[in-house]
Amino acid sequence: MDCRQFLDIKQYEFLMNFFMRRQQQLELSKLDEPLSYDGYSQYDQLSQQVIKEAEQAFLACYQQPVPPIVYTNLFHLAELELAGKRPRIKAPSQLQ
């Protein structure tokens, strides 16, 4: 899903920077734990915490909600960005 349909560029950058900063502060990339499918691993708990923090910060700054999937997708895009593996997103064929 392309989050640009829900966010303008400043909102997009706000969330990406927020997620990258928090992931670095919490050192999420250094967690060394086995895969867990129950949703209660340390990674799962920290990612849920960071997403909730981002939602609150976004609402405080922009006073408008966005769909929850936006936070989840940008959280993982920030993770890929920090790992140097972010996929390239094609520009829309028509600019609005």
C-alpha positions in Angstrom: 0.0 0.0 0.0 1.2 3.4 -0.9 0.8 5.7 2.1 1.0 8.8 0.0 -2.7 8.6 -0.7 -3.3 9.4 3.0 -0.5 11.7 3.8 1.1 14.8 2.4 4.9 14.9 2.1 5.4 16.7 5.5 3.2 14.2 7.3 5.0 11.3 5.6 8.4 12.6 6.6 7.2 13.3 10.1 6.2 9.7 10.6 9.2 8.2 8.8 11.6 10.3 10.9 9.6 9.5 14.1 9.8 5.8 13.4 13.5 5.8 12.5 14.4 7.8 15.5 12.5 5.6 18.0 13.7 2.4 16.4 17.3 3.6 16.8 16.7 4.7 20.4 15.2 1.3 21.3 17.8 -0.6 19.2 15.1 -2.8 17.6 17.6 -4.0 15.0 19.8 -5.5 17.7 17.1 -7.6 19.3 18.2 -11.3 19.0 15.2 -13.4 19.8 13.6 -16.4 18.1 10.6 -15.9 15.8 7.4 -15.7 17.7 4.0 -16.0 16.3 2.0 -15.3 19.5 2.4 -11.4 19.4 4.1 -11.2 22.8 7.8 -11.2 21.9 9.9 -8.2 22.9 9.9 -7.0 19.3 6.1 -7.2 19.1 5.6 -5.3 22.3 8.1 -2.6 21.4 6.7 -2.2 17.9 3.2 -1.8 19.2 4.4 0.7 21.7 6.2 2.8 19.0 3.2 2.7 16.7 1.0 3.9 19.5 3.5 6.7 20.3 3.6 7.7 16.6 -0.2 7.8 16.5 -0.4 10.1 19.5 2.4 12.4 18.2 0.8 12.6 14.7 -2.6 13.5 16.2 -1.0 16.1 18.5 0.8 17.7 15.5 -1.7 17.4 12.7 -5.1 17.0 14.5 -6.3 14.4 12.1 -6.3 10.6 12.2 -5.1 8.3 9.4 -5.9 4.6 9.0 -3.9 2.3 11.3 -2.3 0.5 8.3 -0.4 3.7 7.6 1.4 3.5 10.9 2.2 -0.2 10.4 3.5 0.3 6.9 5.6 3.3 7.7 7.0 1.5 10.8 8.3 -1.3 8.5 9.5 1.1 5.8 11.5 2.9 8.4 12.9 -0.5 9.5 14.0 -1.2 5.9 15.4 2.3 5.5 17.6 1.8 8.6 18.7 -1.6 7.3 19.5 0.0 3.9 17.0 -2.2 2.1 14.1 0.1 1.4 12.3 -0.6 -1.9 12.0 2.1 -4.4 8.5 3.4 -4.9 7.5 4.5 -8.4 6.2 8.0 -8.8 2.6 8.3 -9.7 2.0 8.6 -13.4 0.0 11.8 -12.9 0.8 14.4 -10.4 -2.1 16.1 -8.7 
